[in-house]
Amino acid sequence: MVSARVVTGELMSALKRPEPRPTVLEIEAYVPGRSTTPHAARVFKLSSNETPLGPSPLAVRAYLAAAEHLAEYPDGSSTALRTAIGHAYGLDPGRIVCGAGSDELLNLLAHAFLGPGDEAIHTTHGFLVYRIATLSAGGRPVVASESNYTADVDAILRAVTKRTKIVFLANPNNPTGTYLPFDELKRLRGGLPAQVLLVLDAAYSEYVRSNDYEAGIELVATCDNVVMCRTFSKIYGLAALRLGWLYGPAQVVDAINRIRGPFNVSQPAIAAGVAAIDDVRHVEVAADHNVRWLPWLTEEIGKLGLKVTPSVANFVLIHFADTAGRTAADADAFLCAHGLILRRLEAYRLPGALRLSVGTEEANRRVVAALAGFVEQAG
Ligand SMILES: Cc1ncc(COP(=O)(O)O)c(C=O)c1O
């Protein structure tokens, strides 16, 4: 006869299964900006802050040439790319780490510096990857409030506890497009305990034209607890290749090099990145395009009676009413029907807004015309 105890034991072991860390199950998986809509034959994807000008033709050529060597492992240290970045920005290549997008680097930073129960601060509408990286490392995300859709240094400093290990700050921030001037960054750094790592995510820095802005190079150069992350996905137009880099103090660089994958950046990405960095003119043209169209979009959309948060990046946050027929969801449906895909922002705690990336002249004009149609039909 089989005892009840044996049956229960078998049942228990059948129910057992490998379980991820509890914090992993708190993560809502990242949902990227949509790229298709069933409603229109011609689609303008303005939902992921990609450059409308594409990559440098030199980067494309370098990428294609790398196809001759696909059987070989890449240089695991991305030496040529670190050297090119160091040369372009006047930085020590030994203090640069390249990654498969800055997303990878943000995750590696969380994994290297957060233990179970450690806290990482980000702001209310901060980039979603900070929360995901923190939870996946077993840490606790702590939200610091913003003022007027802008990071608030005092709120961040108030959120610091003994358990704080990282402050993640996108500057400019995605999806708000707002930024902290250099003085405020210095005040933030100065108010943080020395053991807290300040991660400055400067994914959109190449677009900023404000005199009081500094991406982070100076702070990293002078402080032991500041890291700057950058990306090739935005102004360089290489999002598909997954390429980013960080510049940090020697001990941070050492930690990241210990835990990153040995070949975390592919050779085609390294080759394209080197060529992209060298094509200074291409970046200038992309920045000029933004200088022309960012204020135009802000102004024209504002003239329609919609509130636009002033942005220094390559996108704008558009706010909608919360009355039926005029909401962000209504606007999104209307725009999608016209082949215009913007970014819904519920996950960013901005259900009443849409984010619009600066597009080609044609796309920008179409968005303004479609929004005018939306406002008119909404009455
Ligand atoms: C603020 C911010 N940081 C980092 C990234 C990620 O960039 P990457 O493509 O290099 O992973 C993005 C992309 O949207 C971003 O908006």
The ligand as an SDF file (V2000), in Angstrom:
LIG
                    3D

 16 16  0  0  0  0  0  0  0  0999 V2000
   17.4710   57.4190  -22.3130 C   0  0  0  0  0  0  0  0  0  0  0  0
   17.8380   56.2140  -23.0920 C   0  0  0  0  0  0  0  0  0  0  0  0
   18.8770   55.4930  -22.7150 N   0  0  0  0  0  0  0  0  0  0  0  0
   19.2560   54.3950  -23.3880 C   0  0  0  0  0  0  0  0  0  0  0  0
   18.5620   53.9660  -24.4930 C   0  0  0  0  0  0  0  0  0  0  0  0
   18.9460   52.6720  -25.1230 C   0  0  0  0  0  0  0  0  0  0  0  0
   19.7590   52.8270  -26.1780 O   0  0  0  0  0  0  0  0  0  0  0  0
   20.4450   51.5890  -26.8680 P   0  0  0  0  0  0  0  0  0  0  0  0
   19.7740   51.4130  -28.1680 O   0  0  0  0  0  0  0  0  0  0  0  0
   21.8810   52.0070  -26.9880 O   0  0  0  0  0  0  0  0  0  0  0  0
   20.3170   50.3800  -25.9930 O   0  0  0  0  0  0  0  0  0  0  0  0
   17.4650   54.6840  -24.9480 C   0  0  0  0  0  0  0  0  0  0  0  0
   16.6970   54.2210  -26.1130 C   0  0  0  0  0  0  0  0  0  0  0  0
   15.5760   54.5190  -26.3310 O   0  0  0  0  0  0  0  0  0  0  0  0
   17.0890   55.8320  -24.2250 C   0  0  0  0  0  0  0  0  0  0  0  0
   16.0160   56.5450  -24.5850 O   0  0  0  0  0  0  0  0  0  0  0  0
  1  2  1  0
  2  3  1  0
  2 15  2  0
  3  4  2  0
  4  5  1  0
  5  6  1  0
  5 12  2  0
  6  7  1  0
  7  8  1  0
  8  9  2  0
  8 10  1  0
  8 11  1  0
 12 13  1  0
 12 15  1  0
 13 14  2  0
 15 16  1  0
M  END
$$$$
